[in-house]
Amino acid sequence: MAQTQSKSIFLNIVDKCGGFTFKTSKSFYKEIGINQKRFGMICKDKIKPTIDEVKSICNYFKVDIKDFIN
């Protein structure tokens, strides 16, 4: 039986925005305030982002945080 894997917050945001190709940069990491290694771990769903990190990512992509928190 296949195991269902939940998407990371970042992938959910990408879906909410209609899907897109995204390439990170040093300025992206600086603007969202999350370092490259941590952001990668969040994207791979190895760690859960803090609420402040979710806010920062949502603000960057101009999506409503209410769609991603319970």
PQR file with spaces between the fields and no chain letter, atoms N, CA, C, O and H, PARSE charges and radii, in Angstrom:
ATOM       1  N    MET     1       0.839   -1.165    0.000 -0.4000 1.5000
ATOM       2  CA   MET     1       0.000    0.000    0.000 -0.0000 2.0000
ATOM       3  C    MET     1       0.891    1.237    0.000  0.5500 1.7000
ATOM       4  O    MET     1       1.848    1.314    0.771 -0.5500 1.4000
ATOM       5  N    ALA     2       0.587    2.192   -0.848 -0.4000 1.5000
ATOM       6  CA   ALA     2       1.382    3.408   -0.943 -0.0000 2.0000
ATOM       7  C    ALA     2       1.112    4.320    0.247  0.5500 1.7000
ATOM       8  O    ALA     2      -0.016    4.423    0.728 -0.5500 1.4000
ATOM       9  H    ALA     2      -0.190    2.130   -1.474  0.4000 1.0000
ATOM      10  N    GLN     3       2.166    4.977    0.709 -0.4000 1.5000
ATOM      11  CA   GLN     3       2.030    5.892    1.830 -0.0000 2.0000
ATOM      12  C    GLN     3       1.729    7.288    1.293  0.5500 1.7000
ATOM      13  O    GLN     3       2.391    7.757    0.367 -0.5500 1.4000
ATOM      14  H    GLN     3       3.082    4.893    0.318  0.4000 1.0000
ATOM      15  N    THR     4       0.743    7.941    1.865 -0.4000 1.5000
ATOM      16  CA   THR     4       0.394    9.294    1.456 -0.0000 2.0000
ATOM      17  C    THR     4       1.334   10.265    2.155  0.5500 1.7000
ATOM      18  O    THR     4       1.502   10.221    3.374 -0.5500 1.4000
ATOM      19  H    THR     4       0.205    7.560    2.617  0.4000 1.0000
ATOM      20  N    GLN     5       1.939   11.138    1.367 -0.4000 1.5000
ATOM      21  CA   GLN     5       2.871   12.105    1.927 -0.0000 2.0000
ATOM      22  C    GLN     5       2.279   13.497    1.771  0.5500 1.7000
ATOM      23  O    GLN     5       1.849   13.870    0.680 -0.5500 1.4000
ATOM      24  H    GLN     5       1.802   11.174    0.377  0.4000 1.0000
ATOM      25  N    SER     6       2.255   14.259    2.841 -0.4000 1.5000
ATOM      26  CA   SER     6       1.725   15.609    2.766 -0.0000 2.0000
ATOM      27  C    SER     6       2.748   16.515    2.096  0.5500 1.7000
ATOM      28  O    SER     6       3.952   16.267    2.150 -0.5500 1.4000
ATOM      29  H    SER     6       2.604   13.956    3.727  0.4000 1.0000
ATOM      30  N    LYS     7       2.246   17.567    1.465 -0.4000 1.5000
ATOM      31  CA   LYS     7       3.135   18.520    0.803 -0.0000 2.0000
ATOM      32  C    LYS     7       3.685   19.506    1.818  0.5500 1.7000
ATOM      33  O    LYS     7       3.050   19.788    2.835 -0.5500 1.4000
ATOM      34  H    LYS     7       1.268   17.769    1.421  0.4000 1.0000
ATOM      35  N    SER     8       4.860   20.023    1.536 -0.4000 1.5000
ATOM      36  CA   SER     8       5.446   21.044    2.391 -0.0000 2.0000
ATOM      37  C    SER     8       4.653   22.336    2.229  0.5500 1.7000
ATOM      38  O    SER     8       3.917   22.502    1.256 -0.5500 1.4000
ATOM      39  H    SER     8       5.375   19.794    0.711  0.4000 1.0000
ATOM      40  N    ILE     9       4.804   23.242    3.177 -0.4000 1.5000
ATOM      41  CA   ILE     9       4.120   24.535    3.115 -0.0000 2.0000
ATOM      42  C    ILE     9       4.488   25.259    1.832  0.5500 1.7000
ATOM      43  O    ILE     9       3.630   25.890    1.215 -0.5500 1.4000
ATOM      44  H    ILE     9       5.402   23.107    3.967  0.4000 1.0000
ATOM      45  N    PHE    10       5.741   25.182    1.423 -0.4000 1.5000
ATOM      46  CA   PHE    10       6.164   25.858    0.205 -0.0000 2.0000
ATOM      47  C    PHE    10       5.433   25.294   -1.015  0.5500 1.7000
ATOM      48  O    PHE    10       4.959   26.062   -1.852 -0.5500 1.4000
ATOM      49  H    PHE    10       6.437   24.669    1.925  0.4000 1.0000
ATOM      50  N    LEU    11       5.335   23.980   -1.129 -0.4000 1.5000
ATOM      51  CA   LEU    11       4.643   23.387   -2.268 -0.0000 2.0000
ATOM      52  C    LEU    11       3.158   23.716   -2.249  0.5500 1.7000
ATOM      53  O    LEU    11       2.551   23.873   -3.308 -0.5500 1.4000
ATOM      54  H    LEU    11       5.721   23.356   -0.449  0.4000 1.0000
ATOM      55  N    ASN    12       2.564   23.823   -1.066 -0.4000 1.5000
ATOM      56  CA   ASN    12       1.174   24.250   -0.973 -0.0000 2.0000
ATOM      57  C    ASN    12       1.000   25.691   -1.456  0.5500 1.7000
ATOM      58  O    ASN    12       0.006   26.020   -2.103 -0.5500 1.4000
ATOM      59  H    ASN    12       3.057   23.695   -0.206  0.4000 1.0000
ATOM      60  N    ILE    13       1.970   26.542   -1.138 -0.4000 1.5000
ATOM      61  CA   ILE    13       1.915   27.932   -1.609 -0.0000 2.0000
ATOM      62  C    ILE    13       2.047   27.978   -3.121  0.5500 1.7000
ATOM      63  O    ILE    13       1.325   28.724   -3.782 -0.5500 1.4000
ATOM      64  H    ILE    13       2.778   26.275   -0.612  0.4000 1.0000
ATOM      65  N    VAL    14       2.955   27.195   -3.674 -0.4000 1.5000
ATOM      66  CA   VAL    14       3.121   27.131   -5.129 -0.0000 2.0000
ATOM      67  C    VAL    14       1.804   26.711   -5.784  0.5500 1.7000
ATOM      68  O    VAL    14       1.385   27.307   -6.776 -0.5500 1.4000
ATOM      69  H    VAL    14       3.541   26.589   -3.136  0.4000 1.0000
ATOM      70  N    ASP    15       1.153   25.683   -5.227 -0.4000 1.5000
ATOM      71  CA   ASP    15      -0.142   25.243   -5.757 -0.0000 2.0000
ATOM      72  C    ASP    15      -1.171   26.365   -5.675  0.5500 1.7000
ATOM      73  O    ASP    15      -1.927   26.582   -6.621 -0.5500 1.4000
ATOM      74  H    ASP    15       1.494   25.199   -4.422  0.4000 1.0000
ATOM      75  N    LYS    16      -1.204   27.072   -4.560 -0.4000 1.5000
ATOM      76  CA   LYS    16      -2.159   28.165   -4.354 -0.0000 2.0000
ATOM      77  C    LYS    16      -1.952   29.264   -5.387  0.5500 1.7000
ATOM      78  O    LYS    16      -2.909   29.912   -5.809 -0.5500 1.4000
ATOM      79  H    LYS    16      -0.590   26.895   -3.791  0.4000 1.0000
ATOM      80  N    CYS    17      -0.714   29.475   -5.790 -0.4000 1.5000
ATOM      81  CA   CYS    17      -0.398   30.514   -6.781 -0.0000 2.0000
ATOM      82  C    CYS    17      -0.603   30.023   -8.214  0.5500 1.7000
ATOM      83  O    CYS    17      -0.338   30.767   -9.157 -0.5500 1.4000
ATOM      84  H    CYS    17       0.064   28.949   -5.446  0.4000 1.0000
ATOM      85  N    GLY    18      -1.058   28.813   -8.391 -0.4000 1.5000
ATOM      86  CA   GLY    18      -1.301   28.287   -9.724 -0.0000 2.0000
ATOM      87  C    GLY    18      -0.126   27.517  -10.290  0.5500 1.7000
ATOM      88  O    GLY    18      -0.104   27.202  -11.480 -0.5500 1.4000
ATOM      89  H    GLY    18      -1.273   28.209   -7.625  0.4000 1.0000
ATOM      90  N    GLY    19       0.847   27.211   -9.453 -0.4000 1.5000
ATOM      91  CA   GLY    19       2.036   26.484   -9.910 -0.0000 2.0000
ATOM      92  C    GLY    19       2.954   27.423  -10.680  0.5500 1.7000
ATOM      93  O    GLY    19       2.481   28.271  -11.436 -0.5500 1.4000
ATOM      94  H    GLY    19       0.829   27.466   -8.486  0.4000 1.0000
ATOM      95  N    PHE    20       4.216   27.284  -10.502 -0.4000 1.5000
ATOM      96  CA   PHE    20       5.186   28.107  -11.210 -0.0000 2.0000
ATOM      97  C    PHE    20       6.570   27.518  -11.046  0.5500 1.7000
ATOM      98  O    PHE    20       6.798   26.667  -10.186 -0.5500 1.4000
ATOM      99  H    PHE    20       4.600   26.595   -9.888  0.4000 1.0000
ATOM     100  N    THR    21       7.480   27.971  -11.867 -0.4000 1.5000
ATOM     101  CA   THR    21       8.877   27.595  -11.724 -0.0000 2.0000
ATOM     102  C    THR    21       9.532   28.681  -10.888  0.5500 1.7000
ATOM     103  O    THR    21       9.373   29.870  -11.165 -0.5500 1.4000
ATOM     104  H    THR    21       7.295   28.662  -12.565  0.4000 1.0000
ATOM     105  N    PHE    22      10.262   28.271   -9.871 -0.4000 1.5000
ATOM     106  CA   PHE    22      10.849   29.234   -8.961 -0.0000 2.0000
ATOM     107  C    PHE    22      12.303   28.896   -8.711  0.5500 1.7000
ATOM     108  O    PHE    22      12.643   27.753   -8.405 -0.5500 1.4000
ATOM     109  H    PHE    22      10.391   27.305   -9.646  0.4000 1.0000
ATOM     110  N    LYS    23      13.162   29.896   -8.843 -0.4000 1.5000
ATOM     111  CA   LYS    23      14.581   29.733   -8.568 -0.0000 2.0000
ATOM     112  C    LYS    23      14.944   30.684   -7.439  0.5500 1.7000
ATOM     113  O    LYS    23      14.712   31.889   -7.528 -0.5500 1.4000
ATOM     114  H    LYS    23      12.886   30.825   -9.092  0.4000 1.0000
ATOM     115  N    THR    24      15.518   30.128   -6.377 -0.4000 1.5000
ATOM     116  CA   THR    24      15.885   30.956   -5.229 -0.0000 2.0000
ATOM     117  C    THR    24      17.167   31.735   -5.508  0.5500 1.7000
ATOM     118  O    THR    24      17.921   31.419   -6.428 -0.5500 1.4000
ATOM     119  H    THR    24      15.706   29.149   -6.305  0.4000 1.0000
ATOM     120  N    SER    25      17.387   32.745   -4.700 -0.4000 1.5000
ATOM     121  CA   SER    25      18.600   33.557   -4.805 -0.0000 2.0000
ATOM     122  C    SER    25      18.970   34.052   -3.413  0.5500 1.7000
ATOM     123  O    SER    25      18.180   33.929   -2.476 -0.5500 1.4000
ATOM     124  H    SER    25      16.774   33.002   -3.953  0.4000 1.0000
ATOM     125  N    LYS    26      20.157   34.605   -3.278 -0.4000 1.5000
ATOM     126  CA   LYS    26      20.573   35.155   -1.993 -0.0000 2.0000
ATOM     127  C    LYS    26      19.612   36.239   -1.524  0.5500 1.7000
ATOM     128  O    LYS    26      19.313   36.332   -0.333 -0.5500 1.4000
ATOM     129  H    LYS    26      20.799   34.705   -4.038  0.4000 1.0000
ATOM     130  N    SER    27      19.132   37.052   -2.447 -0.4000 1.5000
ATOM     131  CA   SER    27      18.203   38.121   -2.065 -0.0000 2.0000
ATOM     132  C    SER    27      16.868   37.550   -1.587  0.5500 1.7000
ATOM     133  O    SER    27      16.232   38.125   -0.704 -0.5500 1.4000
ATOM     134  H    SER    27      19.375   36.976   -3.414  0.4000 1.0000
ATOM     135  N    PHE    28      16.437   36.420   -2.163 -0.4000 1.5000
ATOM     136  CA   PHE    28      15.207   35.763   -1.712 -0.0000 2.0000
ATOM     137  C    PHE    28      15.350   35.339   -0.256  0.5500 1.7000
ATOM     138  O    PHE    28      14.486   35.638    0.569 -0.5500 1.4000
ATOM     139  H    PHE    28      16.954   35.953   -2.881  0.4000 1.0000
ATOM     140  N    TYR    29      16.442   34.642    0.059 -0.4000 1.5000
ATOM     141  CA   TYR    29      16.659   34.174    1.429 -0.0000 2.0000
ATOM     142  C    TYR    29      16.746   35.347    2.404  0.5500 1.7000
ATOM     143  O    TYR    29      16.219   35.276    3.515 -0.5500 1.4000
ATOM     144  H    TYR    29      17.143   34.399   -0.612  0.4000 1.0000
ATOM     145  N    LYS    30      17.403   36.414    1.992 -0.4000 1.5000
ATOM     146  CA   LYS    30      17.523   37.588    2.845 -0.0000 2.0000
ATOM     147  C    LYS    30      16.151   38.217    3.078  0.5500 1.7000
ATOM     148  O    LYS    30      15.823   38.611    4.197 -0.5500 1.4000
ATOM     149  H    LYS    30      17.831   36.472    1.090  0.4000 1.0000
ATOM     150  N    GLU    31      15.361   38.308    2.026 -0.4000 1.5000
ATOM     151  CA   GLU    31      14.041   38.941    2.147 -0.0000 2.0000
ATOM     152  C    GLU    31      13.091   38.143    3.037  0.5500 1.7000
ATOM     153  O    GLU    31      12.327   38.731    3.803 -0.5500 1.4000
ATOM     154  H    GLU    31      15.628   37.988    1.116  0.4000 1.0000
ATOM     155  N    ILE    32      13.126   36.827    2.949 -0.4000 1.5000
ATOM     156  CA   ILE    32      12.222   36.020    3.777 -0.0000 2.0000
ATOM     157  C    ILE    32      12.804   35.726    5.155  0.5500 1.7000
ATOM     158  O    ILE    32      12.080   35.307    6.058 -0.5500 1.4000
ATOM     159  H    ILE    32      13.746   36.349    2.327  0.4000 1.0000
ATOM     160  N    GLY    33      14.109   35.943    5.323 -0.4000 1.5000
ATOM     161  CA   GLY    33      14.739   35.755    6.626 -0.0000 2.0000
ATOM     162  C    GLY    33      14.930   34.298    7.021  0.5500 1.7000
ATOM     163  O    GLY    33      14.960   33.970    8.207 -0.5500 1.4000
ATOM     164  H    GLY    33      14.698   36.283    4.589  0.4000 1.0000
ATOM     165  N    ILE    34      15.058   33.429    6.031 -0.4000 1.5000
ATOM     166  CA   ILE    34      15.298   32.001    6.280 -0.0000 2.0000
ATOM     167  C    ILE    34      16.536   31.615    5.484  0.5500 1.7000
ATOM     168  O    ILE    34      16.627   31.918    4.295 -0.5500 1.4000
ATOM     169  H    ILE    34      15.033   33.696    5.068  0.4000 1.0000
ATOM     170  N    ASN    35      17.488   30.951    6.129 -0.4000 1.5000
ATOM     171  CA   ASN    35      18.699   30.604    5.386 -0.0000 2.0000
ATOM     172  C    ASN    35      18.430   29.448    4.408  0.5500 1.7000
ATOM     173  O    ASN    35      17.420   28.751    4.508 -0.5500 1.4000
ATOM     174  H    ASN    35      17.414   30.705    7.095  0.4000 1.0000
ATOM     175  N    GLN    36      19.346   29.271    3.479 -0.4000 1.5000
ATOM     176  CA   GLN    36      19.178   28.310    2.391 -0.0000 2.0000
ATOM     177  C    GLN    36      18.974   26.885    2.898  0.5500 1.7000
ATOM     178  O    GLN    36      18.094   26.174    2.413 -0.5500 1.4000
ATOM     179  H    GLN    36      20.167   29.837    3.398  0.4000 1.0000
ATOM     180  N    LYS    37      19.771   26.473    3.858 -0.4000 1.5000
ATOM     181  CA   LYS    37      19.669   25.103    4.366 -0.0000 2.0000
ATOM     182  C    LYS    37      18.317   24.862    5.026  0.5500 1.7000
ATOM     183  O    LYS    37      17.666   23.851    4.762 -0.5500 1.4000
ATOM     184  H    LYS    37      20.486   27.051    4.251  0.4000 1.0000
ATOM     185  N    ARG    38      17.894   25.785    5.881 -0.4000 1.5000
ATOM     186  CA   ARG    38      16.604   25.635    6.561 -0.0000 2.0000
ATOM     187  C    ARG    38      15.458   25.650    5.557  0.5500 1.7000
ATOM     188  O    ARG    38      14.532   24.845    5.664 -0.5500 1.4000
ATOM     189  H    ARG    38      18.423   26.606    6.096  0.4000 1.0000
ATOM     190  N    PHE    39      15.509   26.553    4.586 -0.4000 1.5000
ATOM     191  CA   PHE    39      14.453   26.624    3.579 -0.0000 2.0000
ATOM     192  C    PHE    39      14.362   25.308    2.805  0.5500 1.7000
ATOM     193  O    PHE    39      13.264   24.825    2.527 -0.5500 1.4000
ATOM     194  H    PHE    39      16.261   27.206    4.499  0.4000 1.0000
ATOM     195  N    GLY    40      15.505   24.732    2.460 -0.4000 1.5000
ATOM     196  CA   GLY    40      15.524   23.448    1.761 -0.0000 2.0000
ATOM     197  C    GLY    40      14.886   22.344    2.595  0.5500 1.7000
ATOM     198  O    GLY    40      14.159   21.496    2.077 -0.5500 1.4000
ATOM     199  H    GLY    40      16.396   25.124    2.685  0.4000 1.0000
ATOM     200  N    MET    41      15.168   22.369    3.888 -0.4000 1.5000
ATOM     201  CA   MET    41      14.587   21.354    4.777 -0.0000 2.0000
ATOM     202  C    MET    41      13.073   21.543    4.904  0.5500 1.7000
ATOM     203  O    MET    41      12.328   20.568    5.002 -0.5500 1.4000
ATOM     204  H    MET    41      15.759   23.058    4.309  0.4000 1.0000
ATOM     205  N    ILE    42      12.624   22.797    4.903 -0.4000 1.5000
ATOM     206  CA   ILE    42      11.180   23.074    4.937 -0.0000 2.0000
ATOM     207  C    ILE    42      10.538   22.575    3.646  0.5500 1.7000
ATOM     208  O    ILE    42       9.482   21.942    3.682 -0.5500 1.4000
ATOM     209  H    ILE    42      13.229   23.589    4.824  0.4000 1.0000
ATOM     210  N    CYS    43      11.171   22.858    2.505 -0.4000 1.5000
ATOM     211  CA   CYS    43      10.629   22.429    1.207 -0.0000 2.0000
ATOM     212  C    CYS    43      10.526   20.916    1.106  0.5500 1.7000
ATOM     213  O    CYS    43       9.591   20.391    0.500 -0.5500 1.4000
ATOM     214  H    CYS    43      12.028   23.372    2.476  0.4000 1.0000
ATOM     215  N    LYS    44      11.481   20.219    1.695 -0.4000 1.5000
ATOM     216  CA   LYS    44      11.483   18.752    1.651 -0.0000 2.0000
ATOM     217  C    LYS    44      10.643   18.152    2.771  0.5500 1.7000
ATOM     218  O    LYS    44      10.562   16.932    2.919 -0.5500 1.4000
ATOM     219  H    LYS    44      12.240   20.645    2.187  0.4000 1.0000
ATOM     220  N    ASP    45      10.019   19.024    3.557 -0.4000 1.5000
ATOM     221  CA   ASP    45       9.164   18.625    4.677 -0.0000 2.0000
ATOM     222  C    ASP    45       9.923   17.810    5.725  0.5500 1.7000
ATOM     223  O    ASP    45       9.356   16.936    6.381 -0.5500 1.4000
ATOM     224  H    ASP    45      10.084   20.014    3.438  0.4000 1.0000
ATOM     225  N    LYS    46      11.217   18.113    5.867 -0.4000 1.5000
ATOM     226  CA   LYS    46      12.027   17.454    6.904 -0.0000 2.0000
ATOM     227  C    LYS    46      11.859   18.147    8.245  0.5500 1.7000
ATOM     228  O    LYS    46      12.024   17.529    9.297 -0.5500 1.4000
ATOM     229  H    LYS    46      11.677   18.822    5.334  0.4000 1.0000
ATOM     230  N    ILE    47      11.533   19.426    8.204 -0.4000 1.5000
ATOM     231  CA   ILE    47      11.224   20.190    9.413 -0.0000 2.0000
ATOM     232  C    ILE    47       9.989   21.034    9.137  0.5500 1.7000
ATOM     233  O    ILE    47       9.676   21.351    7.989 -0.5500 1.4000
ATOM     234  H    ILE    47      11.399   19.928    7.349  0.4000 1.0000
ATOM     235  N    LYS    48       9.302   21.388   10.202 -0.4000 1.5000
ATOM     236  CA   LYS    48       8.129   22.251   10.077 -0.0000 2.0000
ATOM     237  C    LYS    48       8.559   23.699   10.284  0.5500 1.7000
ATOM     238  O    LYS    48       9.344   23.992   11.185 -0.5500 1.4000
ATOM     239  H    LYS    48       9.557   21.130   11.134  0.4000 1.0000
ATOM     240  N    PRO    49       8.046   24.606    9.448 -0.5600 1.5000
ATOM     241  CA   PRO    49       8.393   26.023    9.623  0.2800 2.0000
ATOM     242  C    PRO    49       7.697   26.609   10.845  0.5500 1.7000
ATOM     243  O    PRO    49       6.643   26.133   11.268 -0.5500 1.4000
ATOM     244  N    THR    50       8.303   27.644   11.401 -0.4000 1.5000
ATOM     245  CA   THR    50       7.648   28.377   12.486 -0.0000 2.0000
ATOM     246  C    THR    50       6.528   29.207   11.877  0.5500 1.7000
ATOM     247  O    THR    50       6.480   29.382   10.660 -0.5500 1.4000
ATOM     248  H    THR    50       9.159   28.031   11.058  0.4000 1.0000
ATOM     249  N    ILE    51       5.639   29.713   12.697 -0.4000 1.5000
ATOM     250  CA   ILE    51       4.555   30.553   12.195 -0.0000 2.0000
ATOM     251  C    ILE    51       5.114   31.820   11.551  0.5500 1.7000
ATOM     252  O    ILE    51       4.564   32.312   10.566 -0.5500 1.4000
ATOM     253  H    ILE    51       5.678   29.571   13.686  0.4000 1.0000
ATOM     254  N    ASP    52       6.207   32.350   12.106 -0.4000 1.5000
ATOM     255  CA   ASP    52       6.831   33.537   11.511 -0.0000 2.0000
ATOM     256  C    ASP    52       7.412   33.230   10.128  0.5500 1.7000
ATOM     257  O    ASP    52       7.354   34.069    9.229 -0.5500 1.4000
ATOM     258  H    ASP    52       6.654   31.951   12.907  0.4000 1.0000
ATOM     259  N    GLU    53       7.971   32.032    9.959 -0.4000 1.5000
ATOM     260  CA   GLU    53       8.496   31.644    8.653 -0.0000 2.0000
ATOM     261  C    GLU    53       7.371   31.475    7.643  0.5500 1.7000
ATOM     262  O    GLU    53       7.511   31.863    6.483 -0.5500 1.4000
ATOM     263  H    GLU    53       8.018   31.351   10.689  0.4000 1.0000
ATOM     264  N    VAL    54       6.251   30.897    8.081 -0.4000 1.5000
ATOM     265  CA   VAL    54       5.096   30.760    7.179 -0.0000 2.0000
ATOM     266  C    VAL    54       4.604   32.142    6.771  0.5500 1.7000
ATOM     267  O    VAL    54       4.306   32.371    5.599 -0.5500 1.4000
ATOM     268  H    VAL    54       6.137   30.582    9.023  0.4000 1.0000
ATOM     269  N    LYS    55       4.516   33.060    7.720 -0.4000 1.5000
ATOM     270  CA   LYS    55       4.089   34.439    7.411 -0.0000 2.0000
ATOM     271  C    LYS    55       5.022   35.071    6.390  0.5500 1.7000
ATOM     272  O    LYS    55       4.576   35.706    5.434 -0.5500 1.4000
ATOM     273  H    LYS    55       4.757   32.874    8.672  0.4000 1.0000
ATOM     274  N    SER    56       6.312   34.890    6.601 -0.4000 1.5000
ATOM     275  CA   SER    56       7.304   35.482    5.711 -0.0000 2.0000
ATOM     276  C    SER    56       7.195   34.931    4.287  0.5500 1.7000
ATOM     277  O    SER    56       7.247   35.684    3.315 -0.5500 1.4000
ATOM     278  H    SER    56       6.674   34.374    7.378  0.4000 1.0000
ATOM     279  N    ILE    57       7.044   33.617    4.179 -0.4000 1.5000
ATOM     280  CA   ILE    57       6.912   32.989    2.856 -0.0000 2.0000
ATOM     281  C    ILE    57       5.613   33.443    2.196  0.5500 1.7000
ATOM     282  O    ILE    57       5.605   33.762    1.006 -0.5500 1.4000
ATOM     283  H    ILE    57       7.002   33.005    4.969  0.4000 1.0000
ATOM     284  N    CYS    58       4.520   33.477    2.947 -0.4000 1.5000
ATOM     285  CA   CYS    58       3.231   33.927    2.399 -0.0000 2.0000
ATOM     286  C    CYS    58       3.309   35.380    1.950  0.5500 1.7000
ATOM     287  O    CYS    58       2.805   35.731    0.883 -0.5500 1.4000
ATOM     288  H    CYS    58       4.526   33.219    3.913  0.4000 1.0000
ATOM     289  N    ASN    59       3.938   36.224    2.760 -0.4000 1.5000
ATOM     290  CA   ASN    59       4.086   37.627    2.377 -0.0000 2.0000
ATOM     291  C    ASN    59       4.882   37.769    1.085  0.5500 1.7000
ATOM     292  O    ASN    59       4.525   38.557    0.210 -0.5500 1.4000
ATOM     293  H    ASN    59       4.348   35.938    3.627  0.4000 1.0000
ATOM     294  N    TYR    60       5.955   37.006    0.973 -0.4000 1.5000
ATOM     295  CA   TYR    60       6.790   37.084   -0.224 -0.0000 2.0000
ATOM     296  C    TYR    60       5.998   36.738   -1.477  0.5500 1.7000
ATOM     297  O    TYR    60       6.124   37.406   -2.503 -0.5500 1.4000
ATOM     298  H    TYR    60       6.245   36.366    1.684  0.4000 1.0000
ATOM     299  N    PHE    61       5.176   35.688   -1.392 -0.4000 1.5000
ATOM     300  CA   PHE    61       4.412   35.239   -2.560 -0.0000 2.0000
ATOM     301  C    PHE    61       3.010   35.850   -2.625  0.5500 1.7000
ATOM     302  O    PHE    61       2.214   35.509   -3.500 -0.5500 1.4000
ATOM     303  H    PHE    61       5.073   35.145   -0.559  0.4000 1.0000
ATOM     304  N    LYS    62       2.720   36.755   -1.689 -0.4000 1.5000
ATOM     305  CA   LYS    62       1.448   37.475   -1.670 -0.0000 2.0000
ATOM     306  C    LYS    62       0.241   36.537   -1.640  0.5500 1.7000
ATOM     307  O    LYS    62      -0.699   36.674   -2.423 -0.5500 1.4000
ATOM     308  H    LYS    62       3.367   37.032   -0.978  0.4000 1.0000
ATOM     309  N    VAL    63       0.300   35.582   -0.712 -0.4000 1.5000
ATOM     310  CA   VAL    63      -0.833   34.690   -0.480 -0.0000 2.0000
ATOM     311  C    VAL    63      -1.282   34.849    0.970  0.5500 1.7000
ATOM     312  O    VAL    63      -0.495   35.242    1.831 -0.5500 1.4000
ATOM     313  H    VAL    63       1.064   35.471   -0.077  0.4000 1.0000
ATOM     314  N    ASP    64      -2.536   34.544    1.233 -0.4000 1.5000
ATOM     315  CA   ASP    64      -3.114   34.706    2.561 -0.0000 2.0000
ATOM     316  C    ASP    64      -2.677   33.571    3.475  0.5500 1.7000
ATOM     317  O    ASP    64      -2.876   32.397    3.166 -0.5500 1.4000
ATOM     318  H    ASP    64      -3.175   34.224    0.533  0.4000 1.0000
ATOM     319  N    ILE    65      -2.087   33.932    4.590 -0.4000 1.5000
ATOM     320  CA   ILE    65      -1.597   32.923    5.535 -0.0000 2.0000
ATOM     321  C    ILE    65      -2.747   32.073    6.085  0.5500 1.7000
ATOM     322  O    ILE    65      -2.530   30.926    6.476 -0.5500 1.4000
ATOM     323  H    ILE    65      -1.925   34.886    4.841  0.4000 1.0000
ATOM     324  N    LYS    66      -3.942   32.610    6.120 -0.4000 1.5000
ATOM     325  CA   LYS    66      -5.103   31.866    6.642 -0.0000 2.0000
ATOM     326  C    LYS    66      -5.331   30.574    5.887  0.5500 1.7000
ATOM     327  O    LYS    66      -5.926   29.641    6.427 -0.5500 1.4000
ATOM     328  H    LYS    66      -4.118   33.542    5.802  0.4000 1.0000
ATOM     329  N    ASP    67      -4.875   30.501    4.657 -0.4000 1.5000
ATOM     330  CA   ASP    67      -5.022   29.283    3.862 -0.0000 2.0000
ATOM     331  C    ASP    67      -4.089   28.172    4.308  0.5500 1.7000
ATOM     332  O    ASP    67      -4.255   27.028    3.886 -0.5500 1.4000
ATOM     333  H    ASP    67      -4.393   31.259    4.218  0.4000 1.0000
ATOM     334  N    PHE    68      -3.103   28.482    5.158 -0.4000 1.5000
ATOM     335  CA   PHE    68      -2.071   27.508    5.494 -0.0000 2.0000
ATOM     336  C    PHE    68      -1.947   27.188    6.967  0.5500 1.7000
ATOM     337  O    PHE    68      -1.136   26.347    7.354 -0.5500 1.4000
ATOM     338  H    PHE    68      -2.968   29.412    5.501  0.4000 1.0000
ATOM     339  N    ILE    69      -2.748   27.853    7.799 -0.4000 1.5000
ATOM     340  CA   ILE    69      -2.719   27.546    9.225 -0.0000 2.0000
ATOM     341  C    ILE    69      -4.109   27.088    9.667  0.5500 1.7000
ATOM     342  O    ILE    69      -5.122   27.477    9.086 -0.5500 1.4000
ATOM     343  H    ILE    69      -3.407   28.537    7.485  0.4000 1.0000
ATOM     344  N    ASN    70      -4.133   26.264   10.693 -0.4000 1.5000
ATOM     345  CA   ASN    70      -5.431   25.763   11.193 -0.0000 2.0000
ATOM     346  C    ASN    70      -5.862   26.555   12.385  0.5500 1.7000
ATOM     347  O    ASN    70      -6.923   26.292   12.951 -0.5500 1.4000
ATOM     348  H    ASN    70      -3.310   25.948   11.165  0.4000 1.0000
